[in-house]
């Protein structure tokens, strides 16, 4: 035995330990499919032709057809699934234009998916292009602000492996094209936020206090900062404070802001949430909301933290055992070498 053998043994142990991580990273690469592209065919009422989305100025009750050109440069036929969605806001303050499980806000009168209609799926032959037509029917009643949403294109390619095997379907990335519809000057619309309430729900296995807000106007709220302070009811000392910045909200959408409680020293009792929202344009909203934590709820909040600490301790012991075995293996090889 020599030093090379000892190093080789250590490297083998480390490789076996890290191999699952490396193989997972490699598998993630097979989702990429090239050969698909799209082009927005802007109509005459497009406000800005330098952007990568539709921004259409229209009139109440007006009808129009808008078009997208899609191209397949691969040698296989390609199916493209088409889906239209209204814009929503997730809990991280990010606007989602694609399909999601986020709920619609009560202030959303006109869903883009209900006034813009198109095919659910098209087939693009190999090395060719197609034009997708969408029929747009504006609401009969005048509205202020935007109707916002997106068109999702999800290409799927079928590859023939052999006559005896079935076609293999490989999913690719989805492409999103934003759609903004408006009838008048957006700058004249005054923003308004509404506090719907607070609730305690499970998120990623942890009990979390959610602050639910609605943007009830048809405009985007940009660069928002949310500050939430929690204190015992009737007292001024803050138990903890949460600040989130660079948030955005879609027109007529809601946001569920999470306040994680599992790492806080919180017990049963009555509490007050002081909520403040500010924007880059100087708009400011504040609310005071009381809520109660029962003994059962307070105990449930602590349990995930205890379990997490136990899992972290188990992981540390596991790593310590691996390192100890590696060291013992190296020492054993060294002793055998010395005896020989």
C-alpha positions, 0 to 999 in steps of 0.5 A: 500500500502507498499514499496513492492507494489511500487517496484513491480509497478516500476519493471512492468514498467521497464519490459514492457519497456525492454521486446522487447529487451529480447524477440528478444535475445531469438528468435536469439537462434533458428537458431542453429542446431547441428548434422552436421560436415565435414572433409577435405580429403586432397589429396597428393598435400596438402602443409600443412595437419595441417591447416583447408583449402585446400592449393594445389600445382598444375601445369598449365592445371592439373585436379584433384578431391578433396573431402569433407566428411560431416556427419549428426548425427541427426535423420532427413534427412539433405539438404546441399547447396554447393556454391563456391566463389572467395575471396573478401575484404570488406570495413572493411579490412576483407576477405570474402570467402562466397557469397557476393555482393562485385564486382570482381576486374578487375585483377582477371583472374581466378575465383575459381567458374569457375575452381572448380565445384561441386554439388549445393546441396546434401542430407544426410540421418539421422545418415549417411555421404556422400562424396562431390566430386569437379572437379578442372581444373587449367588454361592452362596458368601459373600464379603467386600467389594464386587463392583464394576462399572458399566452403560454406556448408549450412545445412538445416534440415526438421522436420516433425511436423504432417501429416497435417502440411507442413515441417518446414525448419530451416536455420543454420549457414554456414560453410566455407572451404578455398581453395588456389591454386598455381603453384610456390613459393608465396614468390617471388611475389612482392605486388602491390596496385593500386588507382582506384579513390574516389567517394561519395556515401550513406552508412547507410544513410550518405554521405561517401567518398570512396577510392577504391584500388585494390590488383592487385597481387595474394598474400594476403596483411596482417596487412595493415594500411591505413591513409587518410588525407583530406585538402583544395586543395593547403593548408597543414593543415589537416581538418581531418585524418582517420587511420585504421589498421589491414586490410587484402586484398585477392589476386586480389581483391578491397577494398572500404575504407569509410571516413565518412564525416557527422560528419565533418565541411565540406563545398563546395569547392575543396579538396585533399585526401592524401592516404598512405598504409603500410604493416607489411612487410615494403611495402608502397604506397602513392597517392594524389587525388583531389575531389570537393564538390558542394554546393548541395553535402555539404548540403546533407552531413550535413543533415544526421547529423542534422536528427541523432541529432534530433533522438537522442533528441527525444530518450532522451525526450522519456526516460525522459518521461518514467522516469518521469512517473515512479517517478510520479507513485511511488509518487502517491502510496506513497501519497495514502499509507500515506492518508490511 
